[in-house]
Amino acid sequence: MKKLWAPWRIDYIKGERAQGCVFCDKPKLSRDRENLILYRGETGYIIMNRYPYANGHLIALPYRHIDSFGELEEKEKLELMNLINLGVDVLRAFDPDGYNVGMNLGRAAGAGIEDHLHFHVVPRWVGDSNFMPVIADVKVIPEYLEESYVKLDGALQSLLKERRGQI
């Protein structure tokens, strides 16, 4: 059996679990690039997944700490859908063949952070899953997060300029 090394994952596997909610705590800091926050809206924001399933894996979520879609206020629902749309638009910088957009509600559904509602926006390419996950249970991420952030931030700034700051 061949092995593909992904040593950055050990930080997640063995790292200390922060007290509180990472999705609540990160926006309170003023280090967006370091924390991979790509866009801040009025009621929600877009952050890059630090442990992505694919290059450019984004998360769109409300600032408010809630765990169900039914708890969203109308204003939050509208902005969340606009954030998802913006995420898809900005991911065009990676020239994907498609996108996965979805949420995992509850641990049994695969939610890693189950008490703060969030949507995943994941770019996909024909053949991106190839044989690696099927045979080796391995996912290959071909680009460093910092490089992805720079690429996505440039695409986002272009989109915002084109749309005059409106999502």
Phi and psi in radians as a Rosetta constraint file:
Dihedral C 1 N 2 CA 2 C 2 CIRCULARHARMONIC -1.495 0.35
Dihedral N 2 CA 2 C 2 N 3 CIRCULARHARMONIC 2.656 0.35
Dihedral C 2 N 3 CA 3 C 3 CIRCULARHARMONIC -2.093 0.35
Dihedral N 3 CA 3 C 3 N 4 CIRCULARHARMONIC 2.458 0.35
Dihedral C 3 N 4 CA 4 C 4 CIRCULARHARMONIC -1.977 0.35
Dihedral N 4 CA 4 C 4 N 5 CIRCULARHARMONIC 2.082 0.35
Dihedral C 4 N 5 CA 5 C 5 CIRCULARHARMONIC -1.455 0.35
Dihedral N 5 CA 5 C 5 N 6 CIRCULARHARMONIC 2.340 0.35
Dihedral C 5 N 6 CA 6 C 6 CIRCULARHARMONIC -2.383 0.35
Dihedral N 6 CA 6 C 6 N 7 CIRCULARHARMONIC 1.210 0.35
Dihedral C 6 N 7 CA 7 C 7 CIRCULARHARMONIC -1.111 0.35
Dihedral N 7 CA 7 C 7 N 8 CIRCULARHARMONIC -0.354 0.35
Dihedral C 7 N 8 CA 8 C 8 CIRCULARHARMONIC -1.170 0.35
Dihedral N 8 CA 8 C 8 N 9 CIRCULARHARMONIC -0.374 0.35
Dihedral C 8 N 9 CA 9 C 9 CIRCULARHARMONIC -1.193 0.35
Dihedral N 9 CA 9 C 9 N 10 CIRCULARHARMONIC -0.401 0.35
Dihedral C 9 N 10 CA 10 C 10 CIRCULARHARMONIC -1.110 0.35
Dihedral N 10 CA 10 C 10 N 11 CIRCULARHARMONIC -0.523 0.35
Dihedral C 10 N 11 CA 11 C 11 CIRCULARHARMONIC -1.022 0.35
Dihedral N 11 CA 11 C 11 N 12 CIRCULARHARMONIC -0.705 0.35
Dihedral C 11 N 12 CA 12 C 12 CIRCULARHARMONIC -1.290 0.35
Dihedral N 12 CA 12 C 12 N 13 CIRCULARHARMONIC -0.765 0.35
Dihedral C 12 N 13 CA 13 C 13 CIRCULARHARMONIC -1.156 0.35
Dihedral N 13 CA 13 C 13 N 14 CIRCULARHARMONIC -0.818 0.35
Dihedral C 13 N 14 CA 14 C 14 CIRCULARHARMONIC -1.808 0.35
Dihedral N 14 CA 14 C 14 N 15 CIRCULARHARMONIC -0.148 0.35
Dihedral C 14 N 15 CA 15 C 15 CIRCULARHARMONIC -1.133 0.35
Dihedral N 15 CA 15 C 15 N 16 CIRCULARHARMONIC 2.700 0.35
Dihedral C 15 N 16 CA 16 C 16 CIRCULARHARMONIC -1.179 0.35
Dihedral N 16 CA 16 C 16 N 17 CIRCULARHARMONIC 2.436 0.35
Dihedral C 16 N 17 CA 17 C 17 CIRCULARHARMONIC -1.460 0.35
Dihedral N 17 CA 17 C 17 N 18 CIRCULARHARMONIC 2.144 0.35
Dihedral C 17 N 18 CA 18 C 18 CIRCULARHARMONIC -1.146 0.35
Dihedral N 18 CA 18 C 18 N 19 CIRCULARHARMONIC 2.515 0.35
Dihedral C 18 N 19 CA 19 C 19 CIRCULARHARMONIC -1.258 0.35
Dihedral N 19 CA 19 C 19 N 20 CIRCULARHARMONIC 2.628 0.35
Dihedral C 19 N 20 CA 20 C 20 CIRCULARHARMONIC 1.443 0.35
Dihedral N 20 CA 20 C 20 N 21 CIRCULARHARMONIC -2.749 0.35
Dihedral C 20 N 21 CA 21 C 21 CIRCULARHARMONIC -2.060 0.35
Dihedral N 21 CA 21 C 21 N 22 CIRCULARHARMONIC 2.106 0.35
Dihedral C 21 N 22 CA 22 C 22 CIRCULARHARMONIC -1.047 0.35
Dihedral N 22 CA 22 C 22 N 23 CIRCULARHARMONIC -0.603 0.35
Dihedral C 22 N 23 CA 23 C 23 CIRCULARHARMONIC -1.258 0.35
Dihedral N 23 CA 23 C 23 N 24 CIRCULARHARMONIC -0.403 0.35
Dihedral C 23 N 24 CA 24 C 24 CIRCULARHARMONIC -1.515 0.35
Dihedral N 24 CA 24 C 24 N 25 CIRCULARHARMONIC -0.645 0.35
Dihedral C 24 N 25 CA 25 C 25 CIRCULARHARMONIC -1.317 0.35
Dihedral N 25 CA 25 C 25 N 26 CIRCULARHARMONIC -0.745 0.35
Dihedral C 25 N 26 CA 26 C 26 CIRCULARHARMONIC -1.013 0.35
Dihedral N 26 CA 26 C 26 N 27 CIRCULARHARMONIC -0.767 0.35
Dihedral C 26 N 27 CA 27 C 27 CIRCULARHARMONIC -1.191 0.35
Dihedral N 27 CA 27 C 27 N 28 CIRCULARHARMONIC -0.301 0.35
Dihedral C 27 N 28 CA 28 C 28 CIRCULARHARMONIC -1.308 0.35
Dihedral N 28 CA 28 C 28 N 29 CIRCULARHARMONIC -0.327 0.35
Dihedral C 28 N 29 CA 29 C 29 CIRCULARHARMONIC -1.538 0.35
Dihedral N 29 CA 29 C 29 N 30 CIRCULARHARMONIC 2.766 0.35
Dihedral C 29 N 30 CA 30 C 30 CIRCULARHARMONIC -1.826 0.35
Dihedral N 30 CA 30 C 30 N 31 CIRCULARHARMONIC 0.576 0.35
Dihedral C 30 N 31 CA 31 C 31 CIRCULARHARMONIC -2.088 0.35
Dihedral N 31 CA 31 C 31 N 32 CIRCULARHARMONIC 1.131 0.35
Dihedral C 31 N 32 CA 32 C 32 CIRCULARHARMONIC -1.051 0.35
Dihedral N 32 CA 32 C 32 N 33 CIRCULARHARMONIC -0.780 0.35
Dihedral C 32 N 33 CA 33 C 33 CIRCULARHARMONIC -1.117 0.35
Dihedral N 33 CA 33 C 33 N 34 CIRCULARHARMONIC -0.800 0.35
Dihedral C 33 N 34 CA 34 C 34 CIRCULARHARMONIC -1.059 0.35
Dihedral N 34 CA 34 C 34 N 35 CIRCULARHARMONIC -0.661 0.35
Dihedral C 34 N 35 CA 35 C 35 CIRCULARHARMONIC -1.590 0.35
Dihedral N 35 CA 35 C 35 N 36 CIRCULARHARMONIC 0.048 0.35
Dihedral C 35 N 36 CA 36 C 36 CIRCULARHARMONIC 1.139 0.35
Dihedral N 36 CA 36 C 36 N 37 CIRCULARHARMONIC 0.428 0.35
Dihedral C 36 N 37 CA 37 C 37 CIRCULARHARMONIC -1.378 0.35
Dihedral N 37 CA 37 C 37 N 38 CIRCULARHARMONIC 2.067 0.35
Dihedral C 37 N 38 CA 38 C 38 CIRCULARHARMONIC -1.595 0.35
Dihedral N 38 CA 38 C 38 N 39 CIRCULARHARMONIC -0.621 0.35
Dihedral C 38 N 39 CA 39 C 39 CIRCULARHARMONIC -2.633 0.35
Dihedral N 39 CA 39 C 39 N 40 CIRCULARHARMONIC 2.435 0.35
Dihedral C 39 N 40 CA 40 C 40 CIRCULARHARMONIC -2.027 0.35
Dihedral N 40 CA 40 C 40 N 41 CIRCULARHARMONIC 2.184 0.35
Dihedral C 40 N 41 CA 41 C 41 CIRCULARHARMONIC -1.833 0.35
Dihedral N 41 CA 41 C 41 N 42 CIRCULARHARMONIC -2.922 0.35
Dihedral C 41 N 42 CA 42 C 42 CIRCULARHARMONIC -1.333 0.35
Dihedral N 42 CA 42 C 42 N 43 CIRCULARHARMONIC -0.756 0.35
Dihedral C 42 N 43 CA 43 C 43 CIRCULARHARMONIC -2.020 0.35
Dihedral N 43 CA 43 C 43 N 44 CIRCULARHARMONIC -0.072 0.35
Dihedral C 43 N 44 CA 44 C 44 CIRCULARHARMONIC -2.792 0.35
Dihedral N 44 CA 44 C 44 N 45 CIRCULARHARMONIC 3.126 0.35
Dihedral C 44 N 45 CA 45 C 45 CIRCULARHARMONIC -2.651 0.35
Dihedral N 45 CA 45 C 45 N 46 CIRCULARHARMONIC 2.988 0.35
Dihedral C 45 N 46 CA 46 C 46 CIRCULARHARMONIC -2.052 0.35
Dihedral N 46 CA 46 C 46 N 47 CIRCULARHARMONIC 2.274 0.35
Dihedral C 46 N 47 CA 47 C 47 CIRCULARHARMONIC -2.265 0.35
Dihedral N 47 CA 47 C 47 N 48 CIRCULARHARMONIC 2.569 0.35
Dihedral C 47 N 48 CA 48 C 48 CIRCULARHARMONIC -1.374 0.35
Dihedral N 48 CA 48 C 48 N 49 CIRCULARHARMONIC 2.482 0.35
Dihedral C 48 N 49 CA 49 C 49 CIRCULARHARMONIC -1.262 0.35
Dihedral N 49 CA 49 C 49 N 50 CIRCULARHARMONIC 2.122 0.35
Dihedral C 49 N 50 CA 50 C 50 CIRCULARHARMONIC -1.198 0.35
Dihedral N 50 CA 50 C 50 N 51 CIRCULARHARMONIC -0.397 0.35
Dihedral C 50 N 51 CA 51 C 51 CIRCULARHARMONIC -2.180 0.35
Dihedral N 51 CA 51 C 51 N 52 CIRCULARHARMONIC 1.251 0.35
Dihedral C 51 N 52 CA 52 C 52 CIRCULARHARMONIC -1.294 0.35
Dihedral N 52 CA 52 C 52 N 53 CIRCULARHARMONIC 2.721 0.35
Dihedral C 52 N 53 CA 53 C 53 CIRCULARHARMONIC -1.453 0.35
Dihedral N 53 CA 53 C 53 N 54 CIRCULARHARMONIC -0.442 0.35
Dihedral C 53 N 54 CA 54 C 54 CIRCULARHARMONIC -2.724 0.35
Dihedral N 54 CA 54 C 54 N 55 CIRCULARHARMONIC 2.789 0.35
Dihedral C 54 N 55 CA 55 C 55 CIRCULARHARMONIC -0.862 0.35
Dihedral N 55 CA 55 C 55 N 56 CIRCULARHARMONIC 2.294 0.35
Dihedral C 55 N 56 CA 56 C 56 CIRCULARHARMONIC 1.401 0.35
Dihedral N 56 CA 56 C 56 N 57 CIRCULARHARMONIC 0.172 0.35
Dihedral C 56 N 57 CA 57 C 57 CIRCULARHARMONIC -0.990 0.35
Dihedral N 57 CA 57 C 57 N 58 CIRCULARHARMONIC 2.022 0.35
Dihedral C 57 N 58 CA 58 C 58 CIRCULARHARMONIC -1.883 0.35
Dihedral N 58 CA 58 C 58 N 59 CIRCULARHARMONIC 2.772 0.35
Dihedral C 58 N 59 CA 59 C 59 CIRCULARHARMONIC -2.262 0.35
Dihedral N 59 CA 59 C 59 N 60 CIRCULARHARMONIC 2.223 0.35
Dihedral C 59 N 60 CA 60 C 60 CIRCULARHARMONIC -1.920 0.35
Dihedral N 60 CA 60 C 60 N 61 CIRCULARHARMONIC 2.295 0.35
Dihedral C 60 N 61 CA 61 C 61 CIRCULARHARMONIC -2.752 0.35
Dihedral N 61 CA 61 C 61 N 62 CIRCULARHARMONIC 2.779 0.35
Dihedral C 61 N 62 CA 62 C 62 CIRCULARHARMONIC -1.377 0.35
Dihedral N 62 CA 62 C 62 N 63 CIRCULARHARMONIC 2.706 0.35
Dihedral C 62 N 63 CA 63 C 63 CIRCULARHARMONIC -1.170 0.35
Dihedral N 63 CA 63 C 63 N 64 CIRCULARHARMONIC -0.646 0.35
Dihedral C 63 N 64 CA 64 C 64 CIRCULARHARMONIC -1.168 0.35
Dihedral N 64 CA 64 C 64 N 65 CIRCULARHARMONIC 2.382 0.35
Dihedral C 64 N 65 CA 65 C 65 CIRCULARHARMONIC -1.441 0.35
Dihedral N 65 CA 65 C 65 N 66 CIRCULARHARMONIC 1.650 0.35
Dihedral C 65 N 66 CA 66 C 66 CIRCULARHARMONIC -2.349 0.35
Dihedral N 66 CA 66 C 66 N 67 CIRCULARHARMONIC 2.756 0.35
Dihedral C 66 N 67 CA 67 C 67 CIRCULARHARMONIC -2.068 0.35
Dihedral N 67 CA 67 C 67 N 68 CIRCULARHARMONIC 0.117 0.35
Dihedral C 67 N 68 CA 68 C 68 CIRCULARHARMONIC -2.465 0.35
Dihedral N 68 CA 68 C 68 N 69 CIRCULARHARMONIC 2.602 0.35
Dihedral C 68 N 69 CA 69 C 69 CIRCULARHARMONIC -1.074 0.35
Dihedral N 69 CA 69 C 69 N 70 CIRCULARHARMONIC -0.610 0.35
Dihedral C 69 N 70 CA 70 C 70 CIRCULARHARMONIC -1.116 0.35
Dihedral N 70 CA 70 C 70 N 71 CIRCULARHARMONIC -0.355 0.35
Dihedral C 70 N 71 CA 71 C 71 CIRCULARHARMONIC -1.430 0.35
Dihedral N 71 CA 71 C 71 N 72 CIRCULARHARMONIC -0.208 0.35
Dihedral C 71 N 72 CA 72 C 72 CIRCULARHARMONIC -1.175 0.35
Dihedral N 72 CA 72 C 72 N 73 CIRCULARHARMONIC 2.413 0.35
Dihedral C 72 N 73 CA 73 C 73 CIRCULARHARMONIC -1.365 0.35
Dihedral N 73 CA 73 C 73 N 74 CIRCULARHARMONIC 2.786 0.35
Dihedral C 73 N 74 CA 74 C 74 CIRCULARHARMONIC -0.967 0.35
Dihedral N 74 CA 74 C 74 N 75 CIRCULARHARMONIC -0.734 0.35
Dihedral C 74 N 75 CA 75 C 75 CIRCULARHARMONIC -1.082 0.35
Dihedral N 75 CA 75 C 75 N 76 CIRCULARHARMONIC -0.694 0.35
Dihedral C 75 N 76 CA 76 C 76 CIRCULARHARMONIC -1.192 0.35
Dihedral N 76 CA 76 C 76 N 77 CIRCULARHARMONIC -0.705 0.35
Dihedral C 76 N 77 CA 77 C 77 CIRCULARHARMONIC -1.049 0.35
Dihedral N 77 CA 77 C 77 N 78 CIRCULARHARMONIC -0.821 0.35
Dihedral C 77 N 78 CA 78 C 78 CIRCULARHARMONIC -1.100 0.35
Dihedral N 78 CA 78 C 78 N 79 CIRCULARHARMONIC -0.828 0.35
Dihedral C 78 N 79 CA 79 C 79 CIRCULARHARMONIC -1.155 0.35
Dihedral N 79 CA 79 C 79 N 80 CIRCULARHARMONIC -0.648 0.35
Dihedral C 79 N 80 CA 80 C 80 CIRCULARHARMONIC -1.070 0.35
Dihedral N 80 CA 80 C 80 N 81 CIRCULARHARMONIC -0.752 0.35
Dihedral C 80 N 81 CA 81 C 81 CIRCULARHARMONIC -1.136 0.35
Dihedral N 81 CA 81 C 81 N 82 CIRCULARHARMONIC -0.652 0.35
Dihedral C 81 N 82 CA 82 C 82 CIRCULARHARMONIC -1.177 0.35
Dihedral N 82 CA 82 C 82 N 83 CIRCULARHARMONIC -0.628 0.35
Dihedral C 82 N 83 CA 83 C 83 CIRCULARHARMONIC -1.154 0.35
Dihedral N 83 CA 83 C 83 N 84 CIRCULARHARMONIC -0.705 0.35
Dihedral C 83 N 84 CA 84 C 84 CIRCULARHARMONIC -1.074 0.35
Dihedral N 84 CA 84 C 84 N 85 CIRCULARHARMONIC -0.799 0.35
Dihedral C 84 N 85 CA 85 C 85 CIRCULARHARMONIC -1.065 0.35
Dihedral N 85 CA 85 C 85 N 86 CIRCULARHARMONIC -0.741 0.35
Dihedral C 85 N 86 CA 86 C 86 CIRCULARHARMONIC -1.101 0.35
Dihedral N 86 CA 86 C 86 N 87 CIRCULARHARMONIC -0.706 0.35
Dihedral C 86 N 87 CA 87 C 87 CIRCULARHARMONIC -1.033 0.35
Dihedral N 87 CA 87 C 87 N 88 CIRCULARHARMONIC -0.789 0.35
Dihedral C 87 N 88 CA 88 C 88 CIRCULARHARMONIC -1.079 0.35
Dihedral N 88 CA 88 C 88 N 89 CIRCULARHARMONIC -0.789 0.35
Dihedral C 88 N 89 CA 89 C 89 CIRCULARHARMONIC -1.079 0.35
Dihedral N 89 CA 89 C 89 N 90 CIRCULARHARMONIC -0.766 0.35
Dihedral C 89 N 90 CA 90 C 90 CIRCULARHARMONIC -1.246 0.35
Dihedral N 90 CA 90 C 90 N 91 CIRCULARHARMONIC -0.506 0.35
Dihedral C 90 N 91 CA 91 C 91 CIRCULARHARMONIC -1.222 0.35
Dihedral N 91 CA 91 C 91 N 92 CIRCULARHARMONIC -0.172 0.35
Dihedral C 91 N 92 CA 92 C 92 CIRCULARHARMONIC -1.062 0.35
Dihedral N 92 CA 92 C 92 N 93 CIRCULARHARMONIC -0.326 0.35
Dihedral C 92 N 93 CA 93 C 93 CIRCULARHARMONIC -1.058 0.35
Dihedral N 93 CA 93 C 93 N 94 CIRCULARHARMONIC -0.399 0.35
Dihedral C 93 N 94 CA 94 C 94 CIRCULARHARMONIC -1.640 0.35
Dihedral N 94 CA 94 C 94 N 95 CIRCULARHARMONIC -0.038 0.35
Dihedral C 94 N 95 CA 95 C 95 CIRCULARHARMONIC 0.906 0.35
Dihedral N 95 CA 95 C 95 N 96 CIRCULARHARMONIC 0.916 0.35
Dihedral C 95 N 96 CA 96 C 96 CIRCULARHARMONIC -1.325 0.35
Dihedral N 96 CA 96 C 96 N 97 CIRCULARHARMONIC 2.875 0.35
Dihedral C 96 N 97 CA 97 C 97 CIRCULARHARMONIC -1.575 0.35
Dihedral N 97 CA 97 C 97 N 98 CIRCULARHARMONIC -0.232 0.35
Dihedral C 97 N 98 CA 98 C 98 CIRCULARHARMONIC -3.066 0.35
Dihedral N 98 CA 98 C 98 N 99 CIRCULARHARMONIC -3.049 0.35
Dihedral C 98 N 99 CA 99 C 99 CIRCULARHARMONIC -2.502 0.35
Dihedral N 99 CA 99 C 99 N 100 CIRCULARHARMONIC 2.583 0.35
Dihedral C 99 N 100 CA 100 C 100 CIRCULARHARMONIC -1.871 0.35
Dihedral N 100 CA 100 C 100 N 101 CIRCULARHARMONIC 2.281 0.35
Dihedral C 100 N 101 CA 101 C 101 CIRCULARHARMONIC -2.258 0.35
Dihedral N 101 CA 101 C 101 N 102 CIRCULARHARMONIC 2.190 0.35
Dihedral C 101 N 102 CA 102 C 102 CIRCULARHARMONIC -3.090 0.35
Dihedral N 102 CA 102 C 102 N 103 CIRCULARHARMONIC 3.084 0.35
Dihedral C 102 N 103 CA 103 C 103 CIRCULARHARMONIC -2.349 0.35
Dihedral N 103 CA 103 C 103 N 104 CIRCULARHARMONIC 2.648 0.35
Dihedral C 103 N 104 CA 104 C 104 CIRCULARHARMONIC -1.965 0.35
Dihedral N 104 CA 104 C 104 N 105 CIRCULARHARMONIC 1.923 0.35
Dihedral C 104 N 105 CA 105 C 105 CIRCULARHARMONIC -1.738 0.35
Dihedral N 105 CA 105 C 105 N 106 CIRCULARHARMONIC 1.897 0.35
Dihedral C 105 N 106 CA 106 C 106 CIRCULARHARMONIC 1.658 0.35
Dihedral N 106 CA 106 C 106 N 107 CIRCULARHARMONIC 2.708 0.35
Dihedral C 106 N 107 CA 107 C 107 CIRCULARHARMONIC -1.057 0.35
Dihedral N 107 CA 107 C 107 N 108 CIRCULARHARMONIC -0.725 0.35
Dihedral C 107 N 108 CA 108 C 108 CIRCULARHARMONIC -1.102 0.35
Dihedral N 108 CA 108 C 108 N 109 CIRCULARHARMONIC -0.427 0.35
Dihedral C 108 N 109 CA 109 C 109 CIRCULARHARMONIC -1.542 0.35
Dihedral N 109 CA 109 C 109 N 110 CIRCULARHARMONIC -0.040 0.35
Dihedral C 109 N 110 CA 110 C 110 CIRCULARHARMONIC 1.783 0.35
Dihedral N 110 CA 110 C 110 N 111 CIRCULARHARMONIC 0.169 0.35
Dihedral C 110 N 111 CA 111 C 111 CIRCULARHARMONIC -1.212 0.35
Dihedral N 111 CA 111 C 111 N 112 CIRCULARHARMONIC 2.113 0.35
Dihedral C 111 N 112 CA 112 C 112 CIRCULARHARMONIC -1.367 0.35
Dihedral N 112 CA 112 C 112 N 113 CIRCULARHARMONIC -0.611 0.35
Dihedral C 112 N 113 CA 113 C 113 CIRCULARHARMONIC -2.119 0.35
Dihedral N 113 CA 113 C 113 N 114 CIRCULARHARMONIC 1.681 0.35
Dihedral C 113 N 114 CA 114 C 114 CIRCULARHARMONIC -1.552 0.35
Dihedral N 114 CA 114 C 114 N 115 CIRCULARHARMONIC -0.212 0.35
Dihedral C 114 N 115 CA 115 C 115 CIRCULARHARMONIC -1.776 0.35
Dihedral N 115 CA 115 C 115 N 116 CIRCULARHARMONIC 0.137 0.35
Dihedral C 115 N 116 CA 116 C 116 CIRCULARHARMONIC -2.312 0.35
Dihedral N 116 CA 116 C 116 N 117 CIRCULARHARMONIC 1.883 0.35
Dihedral C 116 N 117 CA 117 C 117 CIRCULARHARMONIC -0.904 0.35
Dihedral N 117 CA 117 C 117 N 118 CIRCULARHARMONIC 2.336 0.35
Dihedral C 117 N 118 CA 118 C 118 CIRCULARHARMONIC -2.763 0.35
Dihedral N 118 CA 118 C 118 N 119 CIRCULARHARMONIC 2.628 0.35
Dihedral C 118 N 119 CA 119 C 119 CIRCULARHARMONIC -1.893 0.35
Dihedral N 119 CA 119 C 119 N 120 CIRCULARHARMONIC 2.444 0.35
Dihedral C 119 N 120 CA 120 C 120 CIRCULARHARMONIC -1.664 0.35
Dihedral N 120 CA 120 C 120 N 121 CIRCULARHARMONIC 2.404 0.35
Dihedral C 120 N 121 CA 121 C 121 CIRCULARHARMONIC -2.210 0.35
Dihedral N 121 CA 121 C 121 N 122 CIRCULARHARMONIC 1.900 0.35
Dihedral C 121 N 122 CA 122 C 122 CIRCULARHARMONIC -2.145 0.35
Dihedral N 122 CA 122 C 122 N 123 CIRCULARHARMONIC 2.122 0.35
Dihedral C 122 N 123 CA 123 C 123 CIRCULARHARMONIC -1.266 0.35
Dihedral N 123 CA 123 C 123 N 124 CIRCULARHARMONIC 2.567 0.35
Dihedral C 123 N 124 CA 124 C 124 CIRCULARHARMONIC -2.346 0.35
Dihedral N 124 CA 124 C 124 N 125 CIRCULARHARMONIC 2.624 0.35
Dihedral C 124 N 125 CA 125 C 125 CIRCULARHARMONIC -2.201 0.35
Dihedral N 125 CA 125 C 125 N 126 CIRCULARHARMONIC 2.528 0.35
Dihedral C 125 N 126 CA 126 C 126 CIRCULARHARMONIC -1.014 0.35
Dihedral N 126 CA 126 C 126 N 127 CIRCULARHARMONIC 2.189 0.35
Dihedral C 126 N 127 CA 127 C 127 CIRCULARHARMONIC 1.460 0.35
Dihedral N 127 CA 127 C 127 N 128 CIRCULARHARMONIC 0.060 0.35
Dihedral C 127 N 128 CA 128 C 128 CIRCULARHARMONIC -1.152 0.35
Dihedral N 128 CA 128 C 128 N 129 CIRCULARHARMONIC -0.477 0.35
Dihedral C 128 N 129 CA 129 C 129 CIRCULARHARMONIC -1.535 0.35
Dihedral N 129 CA 129 C 129 N 130 CIRCULARHARMONIC -0.249 0.35
Dihedral C 129 N 130 CA 130 C 130 CIRCULARHARMONIC 0.341 0.35
Dihedral N 130 CA 130 C 130 N 131 CIRCULARHARMONIC -2.443 0.35
Dihedral C 130 N 131 CA 131 C 131 CIRCULARHARMONIC -1.532 0.35
Dihedral N 131 CA 131 C 131 N 132 CIRCULARHARMONIC -0.290 0.35
Dihedral C 131 N 132 CA 132 C 132 CIRCULARHARMONIC -1.015 0.35
Dihedral N 132 CA 132 C 132 N 133 CIRCULARHARMONIC -0.958 0.35
Dihedral C 132 N 133 CA 133 C 133 CIRCULARHARMONIC -1.214 0.35
Dihedral N 133 CA 133 C 133 N 134 CIRCULARHARMONIC -0.505 0.35
Dihedral C 133 N 134 CA 134 C 134 CIRCULARHARMONIC -1.260 0.35
Dihedral N 134 CA 134 C 134 N 135 CIRCULARHARMONIC -0.848 0.35
Dihedral C 134 N 135 CA 135 C 135 CIRCULARHARMONIC -1.573 0.35
Dihedral N 135 CA 135 C 135 N 136 CIRCULARHARMONIC -0.772 0.35
Dihedral C 135 N 136 CA 136 C 136 CIRCULARHARMONIC -1.869 0.35
Dihedral N 136 CA 136 C 136 N 137 CIRCULARHARMONIC -0.016 0.35
Dihedral C 136 N 137 CA 137 C 137 CIRCULARHARMONIC 0.921 0.35
Dihedral N 137 CA 137 C 137 N 138 CIRCULARHARMONIC 0.793 0.35
Dihedral C 137 N 138 CA 138 C 138 CIRCULARHARMONIC -2.268 0.35
Dihedral N 138 CA 138 C 138 N 139 CIRCULARHARMONIC 2.443 0.35
Dihedral C 138 N 139 CA 139 C 139 CIRCULARHARMONIC -1.988 0.35
Dihedral N 139 CA 139 C 139 N 140 CIRCULARHARMONIC 2.390 0.35
Dihedral C 139 N 140 CA 140 C 140 CIRCULARHARMONIC -1.853 0.35
Dihedral N 140 CA 140 C 140 N 141 CIRCULARHARMONIC 2.175 0.35
Dihedral C 140 N 141 CA 141 C 141 CIRCULARHARMONIC -1.893 0.35
Dihedral N 141 CA 141 C 141 N 142 CIRCULARHARMONIC 1.931 0.35
Dihedral C 141 N 142 CA 142 C 142 CIRCULARHARMONIC -1.516 0.35
Dihedral N 142 CA 142 C 142 N 143 CIRCULARHARMONIC 0.113 0.35
Dihedral C 142 N 143 CA 143 C 143 CIRCULARHARMONIC -2.531 0.35
Dihedral N 143 CA 143 C 143 N 144 CIRCULARHARMONIC 2.513 0.35
Dihedral C 143 N 144 CA 144 C 144 CIRCULARHARMONIC -1.167 0.35
Dihedral N 144 CA 144 C 144 N 145 CIRCULARHARMONIC 2.563 0.35
Dihedral C 144 N 145 CA 145 C 145 CIRCULARHARMONIC -0.974 0.35
Dihedral N 145 CA 145 C 145 N 146 CIRCULARHARMONIC -0.735 0.35
Dihedral C 145 N 146 CA 146 C 146 CIRCULARHARMONIC -1.079 0.35
Dihedral N 146 CA 146 C 146 N 147 CIRCULARHARMONIC -0.669 0.35
Dihedral C 146 N 147 CA 147 C 147 CIRCULARHARMONIC -1.191 0.35
Dihedral N 147 CA 147 C 147 N 148 CIRCULARHARMONIC -0.697 0.35
Dihedral C 147 N 148 CA 148 C 148 CIRCULARHARMONIC -1.100 0.35
Dihedral N 148 CA 148 C 148 N 149 CIRCULARHARMONIC -0.718 0.35
Dihedral C 148 N 149 CA 149 C 149 CIRCULARHARMONIC -1.052 0.35
Dihedral N 149 CA 149 C 149 N 150 CIRCULARHARMONIC -0.834 0.35
Dihedral C 149 N 150 CA 150 C 150 CIRCULARHARMONIC -1.049 0.35
Dihedral N 150 CA 150 C 150 N 151 CIRCULARHARMONIC -0.771 0.35
Dihedral C 150 N 151 CA 151 C 151 CIRCULARHARMONIC -1.099 0.35
Dihedral N 151 CA 151 C 151 N 152 CIRCULARHARMONIC -0.818 0.35
Dihedral C 151 N 152 CA 152 C 152 CIRCULARHARMONIC -1.219 0.35
Dihedral N 152 CA 152 C 152 N 153 CIRCULARHARMONIC -0.651 0.35
Dihedral C 152 N 153 CA 153 C 153 CIRCULARHARMONIC -1.113 0.35
Dihedral N 153 CA 153 C 153 N 154 CIRCULARHARMONIC -0.721 0.35
Dihedral C 153 N 154 CA 154 C 154 CIRCULARHARMONIC -1.080 0.35
Dihedral N 154 CA 154 C 154 N 155 CIRCULARHARMONIC -0.763 0.35
Dihedral C 154 N 155 CA 155 C 155 CIRCULARHARMONIC -1.139 0.35
Dihedral N 155 CA 155 C 155 N 156 CIRCULARHARMONIC -0.693 0.35
Dihedral C 155 N 156 CA 156 C 156 CIRCULARHARMONIC -1.099 0.35
Dihedral N 156 CA 156 C 156 N 157 CIRCULARHARMONIC -0.806 0.35
Dihedral C 156 N 157 CA 157 C 157 CIRCULARHARMONIC -1.064 0.35
Dihedral N 157 CA 157 C 157 N 158 CIRCULARHARMONIC -0.680 0.35
Dihedral C 157 N 158 CA 158 C 158 CIRCULARHARMONIC -1.110 0.35
Dihedral N 158 CA 158 C 158 N 159 CIRCULARHARMONIC -0.766 0.35
Dihedral C 158 N 159 CA 159 C 159 CIRCULARHARMONIC -1.102 0.35
Dihedral N 159 CA 159 C 159 N 160 CIRCULARHARMONIC -0.772 0.35
Dihedral C 159 N 160 CA 160 C 160 CIRCULARHARMONIC -1.129 0.35
Dihedral N 160 CA 160 C 160 N 161 CIRCULARHARMONIC -0.681 0.35
Dihedral C 160 N 161 CA 161 C 161 CIRCULARHARMONIC -1.117 0.35
Dihedral N 161 CA 161 C 161 N 162 CIRCULARHARMONIC -0.767 0.35
Dihedral C 161 N 162 CA 162 C 162 CIRCULARHARMONIC -1.093 0.35
Dihedral N 162 CA 162 C 162 N 163 CIRCULARHARMONIC -0.653 0.35
Dihedral C 162 N 163 CA 163 C 163 CIRCULARHARMONIC -1.672 0.35
Dihedral N 163 CA 163 C 163 N 164 CIRCULARHARMONIC 0.103 0.35
Dihedral C 163 N 164 CA 164 C 164 CIRCULARHARMONIC 0.996 0.35
Dihedral N 164 CA 164 C 164 N 165 CIRCULARHARMONIC 0.780 0.35
Dihedral C 164 N 165 CA 165 C 165 CIRCULARHARMONIC 1.393 0.35
Dihedral N 165 CA 165 C 165 N 166 CIRCULARHARMONIC -0.024 0.35
Dihedral C 165 N 166 CA 166 C 166 CIRCULARHARMONIC -1.719 0.35
Dihedral N 166 CA 166 C 166 N 167 CIRCULARHARMONIC 2.383 0.35
